[in-house]
Amino acid sequence: MTQTIDTKTVKHVANLVRLGISEEEAQKFSGQFSSIIDYFNMLNEVDTENVPPASDITNNTNVLREDVAKPSMSREEFLKNAPNSERGYVKVPTVLGEE
């Protein structure tokens, strides 16, 4: 079953998305879209009657590690790595508001 997407339809869709296309582009896209539709129609002909649905092809049940709280570095150690700090906090340049 061959379905054709004509240039009129291509131009209509291009207009809906505010995309200006030439007549040559409309003809080119018409052929490409028609080929894509034909490919999907070909896929519809595949017999999938005895194929079970697949939602996870890896069969992994849980790939996450257990969440374990561990001690981290102290505030003082952390602030030694900061380029600029003030009163126990990292000081960064203003990104919103007055400059």
C-alpha positions as CSV (number, residue, x, y, z in Angstrom):
1,M,0.0,0.0,0.0
2,T,1.7,3.2,-1.2
3,Q,0.6,6.4,0.3
4,T,1.8,9.7,-1.3
5,I,2.4,12.9,0.6
6,D,1.8,15.5,-2.0
7,T,3.6,18.9,-2.2
8,K,0.3,20.6,-1.2
9,T,0.4,18.7,2.1
10,V,4.1,19.4,2.6
11,K,3.5,23.2,2.1
12,H,0.5,23.1,4.5
13,V,2.6,21.5,7.2
14,A,5.5,23.9,6.6
15,N,3.1,26.8,6.9
16,L,1.7,25.5,10.2
17,V,5.2,25.5,11.7
18,R,6.0,28.8,10.1
19,L,8.7,27.3,7.8
20,G,9.2,28.8,4.4
21,I,10.1,26.2,1.8
22,S,10.6,26.4,-2.0
23,E,8.7,24.4,-4.6
24,E,11.9,22.2,-5.1
25,E,12.1,21.6,-1.3
26,A,8.4,20.7,-1.2
27,Q,8.9,18.1,-4.0
28,K,12.0,16.7,-2.3
29,F,10.2,16.4,1.1
30,S,7.1,15.0,-0.6
31,G,9.2,12.0,-1.9
32,Q,11.0,11.6,1.4
33,F,7.9,11.6,3.5
34,S,6.2,9.2,1.2
35,S,9.1,6.8,1.5
36,I,8.9,7.0,5.3
37,I,5.2,6.3,5.3
38,D,5.8,3.3,2.9
39,Y,8.5,2.0,5.3
40,F,6.0,2.2,8.3
41,N,3.4,0.4,6.2
42,M,6.0,-2.3,5.5
43,L,6.6,-2.7,9.2
44,N,2.8,-3.1,9.8
45,E,3.0,-6.2,7.6
46,V,5.4,-8.0,9.9
47,D,3.7,-10.9,11.8
48,T,4.1,-10.2,15.5
49,E,1.3,-12.5,16.7
50,N,3.6,-14.7,18.8
51,V,6.1,-12.1,19.9
52,P,5.8,-11.1,23.5
53,P,5.9,-7.4,24.3
54,A,9.3,-6.1,25.5
55,S,9.6,-3.3,27.9
56,D,13.1,-4.0,29.1
57,I,15.5,-5.8,26.8
58,T,18.3,-5.9,29.3
59,N,16.5,-8.0,31.9
60,N,18.2,-6.1,34.7
61,T,16.2,-6.0,37.9
62,N,18.1,-3.5,39.9
63,V,21.3,-1.8,38.7
64,L,21.5,0.7,41.6
65,R,23.8,0.3,44.6
66,E,22.5,0.6,48.1
67,D,22.5,4.1,49.4
68,V,24.9,4.3,52.3
69,A,25.6,7.5,54.2
70,K,29.4,8.1,54.6
71,P,31.2,11.0,56.3
72,S,32.4,13.8,54.0
73,M,35.0,16.4,54.3
74,S,34.6,19.1,56.9
75,R,33.5,22.6,56.0
76,E,36.9,24.0,56.6
77,E,38.5,21.4,54.3
78,F,35.9,22.2,51.6
79,L,36.4,26.0,51.9
80,K,40.2,25.6,51.4
81,N,39.3,24.4,47.9
82,A,37.0,27.3,47.1
83,P,38.5,30.3,45.2
84,N,36.6,32.8,47.5
85,S,34.7,32.3,50.8
86,E,33.1,34.5,53.3
87,R,31.8,33.7,56.9
88,G,31.9,29.9,56.2
89,Y,30.2,30.0,52.8
90,V,31.5,29.9,49.2
91,K,31.3,33.3,47.7
92,V,30.3,33.5,44.1
93,P,29.7,36.4,41.7
94,T,26.2,37.9,41.5
95,V,24.3,36.4,38.6
96,L,20.9,38.1,39.1
97,G,20.0,41.6,40.0
98,E,22.2,44.7,40.1
99,E,25.9,44.5,39.1
